[in-house]
């Protein structure tokens, strides 16, 4: 079934900010993700540095029929550790959240991230029917109109890179900082998982194809 392009933002969604990663420009990352999407029937993985809680992910699935992830570019720009890291890793497996056992990535490519001592990495499992654009859409995330989904810590912190948001109810909310939406994708099982079985690769590696 084709994944429809969102014309408006859902009442609740996963939000993640994008920038340089492991010495690779964002534009090159997007081009590579489009290669993966085309090769894998719309499926691609998106690496994130921190996971989202299973409790809030369950709450999201109760709120919306189809969970989506909304991608925006970082307003503050990437950090030196992202565009000039000491090491980069290619992850070849993921830990199944249901069984807690490692499994091969359901793609033809390793997921690349910057290295670091005992630094865990995670991936969002995404599907999109149309090409990943390089130019932003007309949709906008106005931070003041949303809060973190779930009880407690509802205020969205400026340092949060990946969050699960829900629209605030009632009037009088301040718009806050605005982020232009780059693109959206549907989340598919297992939605998010910790990556495993890393190997070191040269900094600036865009993709590493898994042996068939």
KEKEFI-8156 format. One record per residue: x, y, z of N, C-alpha, C in turn; residue in three letters. Coordinates in Angstrom, 1 decimal. Layout:
BEGIN
{r {X Y Z} {X Y Z} {X Y Z} "Ala"}
...
! end
This chain:
BEGIN
{r {0.9 -1.2 0.0} {0.0 0.0 0.0} {0.9 1.2 0.0} "Unk"}
{r {0.6 2.2 -0.9} {1.4 3.4 -1.0} {1.2 4.3 0.3} "Unk"}
{r {2.3 4.9 0.7} {2.4 5.8 1.8} {2.0 7.2 1.3} "Unk"}
{r {1.0 7.8 1.8} {0.5 9.1 1.3} {1.4 10.2 1.9} "Unk"}
{r {1.7 11.2 1.1} {2.4 12.4 1.6} {1.6 13.2 2.6} "Unk"}
{r {2.1 13.6 3.7} {1.3 14.4 4.6} {1.1 15.8 4.1} "Unk"}
{r {-0.1 16.3 4.2} {-0.4 17.6 3.8} {-0.5 18.5 5.0} "Unk"}
{r {-0.8 17.9 6.2} {-0.7 18.6 7.5} {0.0 17.8 8.5} "Unk"}
{r {0.5 18.3 9.5} {1.1 17.6 10.5} {0.1 16.8 11.4} "Unk"}
{r {0.4 15.6 11.8} {-0.5 14.8 12.7} {-0.6 15.5 14.1} "Unk"}
{r {-1.6 15.0 14.8} {-1.7 15.5 16.2} {-0.5 15.1 17.1} "Unk"}
{r {0.1 14.0 16.7} {1.3 13.4 17.5} {2.2 12.8 16.5} "Unk"}
{r {3.5 12.9 16.7} {4.5 12.3 15.7} {5.8 12.3 16.4} "Unk"}
{r {6.7 11.5 15.8} {8.2 11.6 16.1} {8.8 12.7 15.4} "Unk"}
{r {9.6 13.5 16.0} {10.3 14.6 15.4} {11.8 14.4 15.6} "Unk"}
{r {12.5 14.5 14.5} {14.0 14.5 14.6} {14.6 15.5 13.8} "Unk"}
{r {15.7 16.1 14.3} {16.4 17.1 13.6} {17.7 16.5 12.9} "Unk"}
{r {18.0 17.1 11.7} {19.0 16.5 10.8} {20.2 17.5 10.7} "Unk"}
{r {21.4 17.0 10.5} {22.5 17.8 10.2} {23.7 16.9 9.7} "Unk"}
{r {24.9 17.4 9.7} {26.0 16.6 9.4} {26.1 15.3 10.3} "Unk"}
{r {26.6 14.2 9.8} {26.8 13.0 10.6} {28.1 12.3 10.1} "Unk"}
{r {28.9 11.9 11.1} {30.1 11.2 10.8} {31.0 11.7 9.6} "Unk"}
{r {31.0 13.1 9.6} {31.8 13.7 8.5} {31.2 13.8 7.2} "Unk"}
{r {29.9 13.6 7.1} {29.1 13.6 5.8} {28.1 14.8 5.8} "Unk"}
{r {28.1 15.5 4.7} {27.1 16.6 4.6} {25.7 16.1 4.6} "Unk"}
{r {24.7 16.9 5.1} {23.3 16.5 5.1} {22.8 16.2 3.7} "Unk"}
{r {23.2 17.0 2.7} {22.7 16.8 1.4} {23.1 15.4 0.8} "Unk"}
{r {24.4 15.0 1.2} {24.8 13.7 0.7} {24.1 12.6 1.5} "Unk"}
{r {23.8 12.8 2.7} {23.1 11.8 3.5} {21.7 11.6 2.9} "Unk"}
{r {21.0 12.7 2.5} {19.7 12.6 1.9} {19.8 11.9 0.6} "Unk"}
{r {20.8 12.2 -0.2} {20.9 11.5 -1.5} {21.1 10.0 -1.3} "Unk"}
{r {21.9 9.6 -0.3} {22.1 8.2 -0.1} {20.9 7.5 0.5} "Unk"}
{r {20.1 8.2 1.3} {18.9 7.6 1.8} {17.9 7.4 0.7} "Unk"}
{r {17.9 8.3 -0.3} {17.0 8.1 -1.5} {17.4 6.9 -2.3} "Unk"}
{r {18.8 6.7 -2.4} {19.2 5.4 -3.1} {18.7 4.2 -2.3} "Unk"}
{r {18.8 4.2 -1.0} {18.4 3.1 -0.2} {16.9 2.9 -0.3} "Unk"}
{r {16.1 4.0 -0.3} {14.7 4.0 -0.4} {14.2 3.3 -1.7} "Unk"}
{r {14.9 3.7 -2.8} {14.5 3.2 -4.1} {14.9 1.7 -4.2} "Unk"}
{r {16.0 1.3 -3.6} {16.5 -0.1 -3.7} {15.7 -1.0 -2.8} "Unk"}
{r {14.9 -0.5 -1.9} {14.3 -1.3 -0.8} {12.8 -1.1 -0.7} "Unk"}
{r {12.2 -0.8 -1.9} {10.7 -0.7 -1.9} {10.2 0.4 -1.0} "Unk"}
{r {10.9 1.5 -0.8} {10.4 2.6 0.1} {11.0 2.5 1.5} "Unk"}
{r {11.6 1.5 1.9} {12.2 1.3 3.2} {13.6 2.0 3.3} "Unk"}
{r {13.8 2.7 4.4} {15.1 3.2 4.7} {15.2 3.4 6.2} "Unk"}
{r {16.5 3.3 6.8} {16.7 3.5 8.2} {17.3 4.9 8.4} "Unk"}
{r {17.0 5.5 9.5} {17.5 6.8 9.8} {18.2 6.7 11.2} "Unk"}
{r {19.5 6.9 11.3} {20.2 6.8 12.5} {20.0 8.0 13.5} "Unk"}
{r {19.8 7.7 14.7} {19.7 8.7 15.8} {20.6 8.4 16.9} "Unk"}
{r {21.0 9.4 17.7} {21.9 9.2 18.7} {21.3 8.8 20.0} "Unk"}
{r {20.0 9.1 20.2} {19.3 8.7 21.5} {18.0 8.0 21.1} "Unk"}
{r {17.6 7.1 21.9} {16.3 6.4 21.5} {15.1 7.2 22.0} "Unk"}
{r {14.0 6.7 21.7} {12.7 7.2 22.3} {12.2 6.2 23.2} "Unk"}
{r {11.5 6.6 24.3} {11.1 5.6 25.2} {10.0 4.7 24.7} "Unk"}
{r {10.0 3.4 25.1} {9.0 2.5 24.6} {7.6 2.9 25.1} "Unk"}
{r {7.5 3.5 26.3} {6.2 4.0 26.8} {5.6 5.1 26.0} "Unk"}
{r {6.4 6.0 25.6} {5.9 7.1 24.7} {5.6 6.6 23.3} "Unk"}
{r {6.4 5.7 22.8} {6.1 5.1 21.5} {4.7 4.4 21.5} "Unk"}
{r {4.5 3.6 22.6} {3.1 3.0 22.7} {2.0 4.0 22.8} "Unk"}
{r {2.3 5.1 23.5} {1.3 6.2 23.6} {1.0 6.8 22.2} "Unk"}
{r {2.1 7.0 21.4} {1.9 7.5 20.1} {1.1 6.6 19.2} "Unk"}
{r {1.3 5.3 19.3} {0.6 4.3 18.5} {-0.9 4.3 18.9} "Unk"}
{r {-1.2 4.6 20.2} {-2.6 4.7 20.6} {-3.3 6.0 20.1} "Unk"}
{r {-2.5 7.0 19.8} {-3.0 8.3 19.4} {-3.3 8.4 17.9} "Unk"}
{r {-2.5 7.8 17.1} {-2.6 7.9 15.7} {-2.7 6.5 15.0} "Unk"}
{r {-3.4 6.5 13.9} {-3.6 5.2 13.2} {-2.3 4.8 12.6} "Unk"}
{r {-1.5 5.7 12.0} {-0.2 5.4 11.3} {0.8 6.3 11.9} "Unk"}
{r {1.8 5.9 12.7} {2.8 6.8 13.2} {3.7 7.3 12.1} "Unk"}
{r {4.1 8.6 12.2} {5.0 9.2 11.3} {6.1 9.8 12.0} "Unk"}
{r {7.2 10.0 11.2} {8.4 10.8 11.7} {8.5 12.0 10.8} "Unk"}
{r {8.7 13.1 11.5} {8.9 14.4 10.8} {10.3 14.9 10.9} "Unk"}
{r {11.0 15.1 9.7} {12.4 15.5 9.7} {12.5 17.0 9.4} "Unk"}
{r {13.3 17.7 10.3} {13.6 19.1 10.1} {15.1 19.3 10.2} "Unk"}
{r {15.6 20.3 9.6} {17.0 20.6 9.6} {17.3 21.3 11.0} "Unk"}
{r {18.5 21.0 11.5} {18.9 21.7 12.8} {19.0 23.2 12.5} "Unk"}
{r {18.4 24.0 13.4} {18.5 25.5 13.2} {19.9 26.0 13.7} "Unk"}
{r {20.4 25.4 14.7} {21.7 25.9 15.3} {22.9 25.3 14.6} "Unk"}
{r {22.7 24.4 13.6} {23.9 23.9 12.9} {24.5 22.7 13.6} "Unk"}
{r {25.3 22.0 12.9} {26.0 20.8 13.5} {27.2 21.1 14.3} "Unk"}
{r {27.5 20.2 15.2} {28.7 20.4 16.1} {30.0 19.9 15.4} "Unk"}
{r {31.1 20.4 15.8} {32.4 19.9 15.2} {32.5 18.4 15.3} "Unk"}
{r {32.0 17.8 16.3} {32.1 16.3 16.5} {31.3 15.6 15.4} "Unk"}
{r {30.4 16.3 14.8} {29.6 15.7 13.7} {30.3 15.8 12.3} "Unk"}
{r {30.9 17.0 12.1} {31.5 17.1 10.7} {33.0 16.8 10.8} "Unk"}
{r {33.6 16.7 11.9} {35.0 16.3 12.0} {35.2 15.3 13.2} "Unk"}
{r {34.5 14.2 13.1} {34.7 13.2 14.2} {36.0 12.5 14.1} "Unk"}
{r {36.5 11.9 15.2} {37.7 11.1 15.2} {37.5 9.8 14.5} "Unk"}
{r {36.3 9.1 14.6} {36.1 7.8 14.1} {34.6 7.8 13.6} "Unk"}
{r {34.4 6.8 12.7} {33.0 6.5 12.2} {32.8 5.0 12.3} "Unk"}
{r {31.5 4.6 12.5} {31.2 3.2 12.6} {30.1 2.9 11.6} "Unk"}
{r {30.2 1.7 11.1} {29.1 1.1 10.3} {28.5 0.0 11.1} "Unk"}
{r {27.2 0.0 11.3} {26.4 -0.9 12.1} {25.7 -1.9 11.2} "Unk"}
{r {26.0 -3.2 11.5} {25.5 -4.3 10.6} {24.3 -5.0 11.1} "Unk"}
{r {23.9 -4.8 12.4} {22.8 -5.5 12.9} {22.0 -4.6 13.8} "Unk"}
{r {20.8 -5.0 14.2} {20.0 -4.3 15.2} {19.5 -5.2 16.3} "Unk"}
{r {19.2 -4.7 17.4} {18.6 -5.6 18.5} {17.1 -5.5 18.4} "Unk"}
{r {16.5 -6.7 18.2} {15.0 -6.7 18.1} {14.4 -6.4 19.4} "Unk"}
{r {13.6 -5.3 19.5} {13.0 -4.9 20.8} {12.1 -6.0 21.4} "Unk"}
{r {11.5 -6.9 20.5} {10.6 -7.9 21.0} {11.3 -9.0 21.7} "Unk"}
{r {12.5 -9.5 21.1} {13.2 -10.6 21.5} {14.5 -10.3 22.2} "Unk"}
{r {15.0 -9.0 22.1} {16.2 -8.6 22.6} {17.4 -9.3 22.0} "Unk"}
{r {17.2 -9.9 20.8} {18.3 -10.7 20.1} {18.7 -9.9 18.9} "Unk"}
{r {20.0 -10.0 18.6} {20.5 -9.3 17.4} {20.0 -9.9 16.1} "Unk"}
{r {19.7 -9.0 15.1} {19.2 -9.5 13.8} {19.9 -8.7 12.7} "Unk"}
{r {20.1 -9.2 11.5} {20.6 -8.5 10.4} {19.7 -7.3 10.1} "Unk"}
{r {20.3 -6.2 9.7} {19.5 -5.1 9.2} {18.7 -5.4 8.1} "Unk"}
{r {17.4 -5.0 8.0} {16.5 -5.4 6.9} {16.7 -4.5 5.7} "Unk"}
{r {18.0 -4.2 5.4} {18.3 -3.3 4.3} {19.5 -3.9 3.6} "Unk"}
{r {19.9 -3.3 2.5} {21.1 -3.7 1.8} {22.4 -2.9 2.2} "Unk"}
{r {22.2 -2.0 3.2} {23.3 -1.1 3.6} {23.4 -1.1 5.1} "Unk"}
{r {24.7 -0.9 5.5} {25.0 -0.6 6.9} {24.5 0.8 7.3} "Unk"}
{r {24.2 1.0 8.6} {23.9 2.3 9.0} {25.2 3.0 9.6} "Unk"}
{r {25.5 4.2 9.2} {26.8 4.8 9.5} {26.5 5.9 10.6} "Unk"}
{r {27.4 6.0 11.6} {27.3 7.0 12.6} {28.7 7.3 13.1} "Unk"}
{r {28.9 8.4 13.8} {30.2 8.7 14.3} {30.5 7.8 15.5} "Unk"}
{r {31.8 7.5 15.6} {32.2 6.6 16.7} {32.4 7.3 18.0} "Unk"}
{r {32.8 6.5 19.0} {33.0 7.0 20.3} {32.9 5.9 21.3} "Unk"}
{r {33.7 6.0 22.4} {33.8 5.0 23.4} {32.4 4.7 24.0} "Unk"}
{r {31.9 3.4 23.8} {30.7 3.0 24.4} {29.5 3.9 24.0} "Unk"}
{r {29.5 4.4 22.8} {28.5 5.3 22.4} {27.4 4.5 21.6} "Unk"}
{r {26.2 4.3 22.2} {25.2 3.5 21.5} {24.6 4.4 20.3} "Unk"}
{r {24.1 3.7 19.3} {23.3 4.3 18.2} {22.0 3.6 18.0} "Unk"}
{r {21.1 4.3 17.5} {19.8 3.7 17.2} {19.3 4.1 15.8} "Unk"}
{r {18.2 3.4 15.4} {17.7 3.7 14.0} {16.2 3.7 14.0} "Unk"}
{r {15.7 4.7 13.3} {14.2 4.7 13.0} {14.0 3.9 11.8} "Unk"}
{r {12.9 3.1 11.8} {12.6 2.3 10.6} {11.5 3.0 9.8} "Unk"}
{r {11.9 3.5 8.7} {11.0 4.4 7.9} {10.6 3.9 6.6} "Unk"}
{r {9.5 4.4 6.1} {9.0 4.0 4.7} {8.4 5.2 4.1} "Unk"}
{r {8.7 5.4 2.8} {8.2 6.6 2.1} {8.0 6.2 0.6} "Unk"}
{r {6.8 6.6 0.1} {6.5 6.1 -1.3} {7.1 7.1 -2.3} "Unk"}
{r {7.4 8.3 -2.0} {7.9 9.3 -2.9} {9.3 9.7 -2.6} "Unk"}
{r {10.0 10.2 -3.6} {11.4 10.6 -3.4} {11.7 11.5 -2.2} "Unk"}
{r {12.8 11.3 -1.5} {13.2 12.2 -0.4} {13.7 13.5 -1.1} "Unk"}
{r {13.0 14.7 -0.7} {13.4 15.9 -1.4} {14.7 16.5 -0.7} "Unk"}
{r {15.4 17.4 -1.5} {16.5 18.1 -0.9} {16.0 19.5 -0.5} "Unk"}
{r {14.9 20.0 -1.0} {14.3 21.3 -0.6} {13.2 21.1 0.5} "Unk"}
{r {13.1 22.0 1.4} {12.0 21.8 2.5} {10.6 22.0 1.9} "Unk"}
{r {9.7 21.5 2.6} {8.3 21.6 2.3} {7.7 22.9 2.8} "Unk"}
{r {6.4 23.1 2.7} {5.7 24.3 3.2} {5.2 24.1 4.7} "Unk"}
{r {5.4 22.8 5.2} {4.9 22.5 6.5} {5.9 23.1 7.5} "Unk"}
{r {5.5 23.5 8.7} {6.3 24.1 9.7} {6.0 23.5 11.1} "Unk"}
{r {7.0 23.1 11.9} {6.8 22.8 13.3} {7.0 24.0 14.1} "Unk"}
{r {6.0 24.5 14.7} {6.1 25.6 15.6} {6.1 25.1 17.0} "Unk"}
{r {7.3 25.2 17.6} {7.6 24.4 18.9} {6.6 24.8 20.0} "Unk"}
{r {6.1 26.0 20.1} {5.2 26.4 21.1} {3.8 25.8 21.0} "Unk"}
{r {3.5 25.2 19.9} {2.2 24.6 19.7} {2.2 23.1 20.1} "Unk"}
{r {3.4 22.6 20.5} {3.5 21.2 20.8} {4.1 21.0 22.2} "Unk"}
{r {4.1 19.8 22.7} {4.7 19.4 24.0} {5.2 18.0 23.8} "Unk"}
{r {6.1 17.5 24.7} {6.5 16.1 24.7} {5.3 15.3 25.1} "Unk"}
{r {5.1 14.2 24.3} {4.0 13.3 24.6} {4.2 12.5 25.9} "Unk"}
{r {3.2 12.4 26.7} {3.3 11.7 27.9} {3.3 12.5 29.1} "Unk"}
{r {3.3 11.9 30.3} {3.2 12.6 31.6} {4.6 13.1 31.9} "Unk"}
{r {4.6 14.4 32.4} {5.9 15.0 32.9} {6.8 15.4 31.8} "Unk"}
{r {7.7 16.4 32.1} {8.7 16.9 31.1} {8.0 17.2 29.8} "Unk"}
{r {6.9 18.0 29.9} {6.2 18.2 28.6} {6.8 19.3 27.8} "Unk"}
{r {7.7 20.2 28.4} {8.3 21.3 27.7} {9.4 20.7 26.8} "Unk"}
{r {9.4 21.2 25.6} {10.4 20.7 24.6} {11.7 21.4 24.8} "Unk"}
{r {12.8 20.7 25.1} {14.1 21.3 25.3} {14.8 21.7 24.0} "Unk"}
{r {15.5 22.7 24.0} {16.3 23.2 22.8} {17.3 22.1 22.3} "Unk"}
{r {17.8 21.3 23.3} {18.8 20.3 22.9} {18.2 19.0 22.5} "Unk"}
{r {16.9 18.9 22.6} {16.3 17.6 22.1} {16.5 17.4 20.6} "Unk"}
{r {17.1 16.3 20.2} {17.2 16.1 18.8} {16.1 15.2 18.2} "Unk"}
{r {15.7 14.2 19.0} {14.6 13.3 18.6} {13.6 13.2 19.7} "Unk"}
{r {12.4 13.5 19.4} {11.3 13.6 20.5} {10.0 13.0 19.9} "Unk"}
{r {9.1 12.7 20.8} {7.7 12.4 20.4} {6.8 13.5 20.9} "Unk"}
{r {6.2 14.2 19.9} {5.4 15.4 20.3} {3.9 15.1 20.1} "Unk"}
{r {3.2 16.0 20.8} {1.7 16.0 20.7} {1.3 17.5 20.7} "Unk"}
{r {0.3 17.8 19.9} {-0.2 19.1 19.8} {-0.8 19.6 21.2} "Unk"}
{r {-0.5 20.8 21.6} {-1.1 21.3 22.8} {-2.6 21.6 22.6} "Unk"}
{r {-3.4 21.4 23.6} {-4.9 21.7 23.5} {-5.1 23.1 24.0} "Unk"}
{r {-6.2 23.8 23.5} {-6.5 25.1 24.1} {-5.8 26.2 23.4} "Unk"}
{r {-6.2 27.4 23.6} {-5.7 28.6 23.0} {-4.6 29.2 23.9} "Unk"}
{r {-3.9 30.2 23.3} {-2.9 30.9 24.1} {-1.5 30.4 24.1} "Unk"}
{r {-1.3 29.4 23.3} {0.1 28.9 23.2} {1.0 29.7 22.3} "Unk"}
{r {2.2 30.0 22.7} {3.1 30.8 21.9} {3.7 30.0 20.8} "Unk"}
{r {3.8 30.5 19.6} {4.4 29.8 18.5} {5.8 29.2 18.7} "Unk"}
{r {6.6 30.0 19.4} {8.0 29.6 19.6} {8.8 29.5 18.3} "Unk"}
{r {10.0 28.9 18.4} {10.8 28.8 17.2} {10.2 27.9 16.2} "Unk"}
{r {10.4 28.3 14.9} {9.8 27.5 13.8} {10.9 26.7 13.1} "Unk"}
{r {10.5 25.5 12.7} {11.4 24.6 11.9} {10.6 24.2 10.6} "Unk"}
{r {11.2 24.5 9.5} {10.6 24.0 8.2} {10.8 22.5 8.1} "Unk"}
{r {9.7 21.9 7.7} {9.7 20.4 7.6} {10.4 20.1 6.3} "Unk"}
{r {11.4 19.2 6.4} {12.2 18.8 5.2} {11.4 17.7 4.4} "Unk"}
{r {10.9 16.7 5.2} {10.1 15.6 4.6} {9.5 14.8 5.8} "Unk"}
{r {8.6 13.9 5.5} {8.0 13.0 6.5} {8.1 11.6 6.0} "Unk"}
{r {7.9 10.6 6.9} {7.9 9.2 6.5} {7.0 8.5 7.5} "Unk"}
{r {6.5 7.4 7.0} {5.8 6.5 7.9} {6.8 5.6 8.7} "Unk"}
{r {6.5 5.4 10.0} {7.3 4.5 10.8} {6.7 3.1 10.7} "Unk"}
{r {7.6 2.1 10.5} {7.2 0.7 10.4} {7.9 -0.1 11.4} "Unk"}
{r {7.3 -1.3 11.7} {7.9 -2.2 12.7} {9.4 -2.5 12.4} "Unk"}
{r {10.2 -2.5 13.5} {10.0 -2.3 14.9} {10.0 -0.8 15.3} "Unk"}
{r {9.8 0.1 14.4} {9.8 1.5 14.7} {11.1 2.1 15.0} "Unk"}
{r {11.7 1.7 16.1} {13.1 2.1 16.5} {13.8 1.0 17.2} "Unk"}
{r {15.1 0.9 17.0} {15.9 -0.2 17.6} {17.3 0.2 17.8} "Unk"}
{r {18.0 -0.4 18.8} {19.4 -0.1 19.0} {20.2 -0.9 18.0} "Unk"}
{r {21.2 -0.2 17.4} {22.1 -0.9 16.4} {23.2 -1.7 17.1} "Unk"}
{r {23.7 -2.7 16.4} {24.7 -3.6 17.0} {25.7 -4.0 15.9} "Unk"}
{r {26.7 -4.8 16.3} {27.7 -5.3 15.4} {28.4 -4.3 14.6} "Unk"}
{r {29.1 -3.3 15.2} {29.7 -2.2 14.5} {31.1 -2.6 14.0} "Unk"}
{r {31.5 -2.0 12.9} {32.9 -2.0 12.4} {33.3 -0.6 12.1} "Unk"}
{r {34.6 -0.3 12.3} {35.1 1.1 12.0} {35.3 1.3 10.5} "Unk"}
{r {34.9 2.5 10.1} {35.0 2.8 8.7} {35.7 4.2 8.6} "Unk"}
{r {36.2 4.6 7.4} {36.8 5.9 7.3} {35.8 7.0 7.5} "Unk"}
{r {36.2 8.1 8.2} {35.3 9.2 8.4} {34.9 9.8 7.0} "Unk"}
{r {33.7 10.1 6.9} {33.2 10.6 5.6} {32.6 9.5 4.7} "Unk"}
{r {32.5 8.2 5.2} {31.9 7.2 4.5} {30.4 7.5 4.4} "Unk"}
{r {29.8 7.4 3.2} {28.4 7.7 3.1} {27.6 6.5 3.2} "Unk"}
{r {28.1 5.4 2.6} {27.3 4.1 2.7} {28.2 2.9 2.6} "Unk"}
{r {27.8 1.8 3.1} {28.6 0.6 3.0} {27.6 -0.5 2.7} "Unk"}
{r {27.7 -1.1 1.6} {26.7 -2.1 1.1} {27.0 -3.5 1.8} "Unk"}
{r {26.0 -4.1 2.3} {26.2 -5.4 3.0} {26.4 -6.5 1.9} "Unk"}
{r {27.2 -7.5 2.2} {27.4 -8.6 1.2} {26.1 -9.4 1.0} "Unk"}
{r {25.8 -9.8 -0.2} {24.5 -10.5 -0.5} {24.9 -12.0 -0.4} "Unk"}
! end
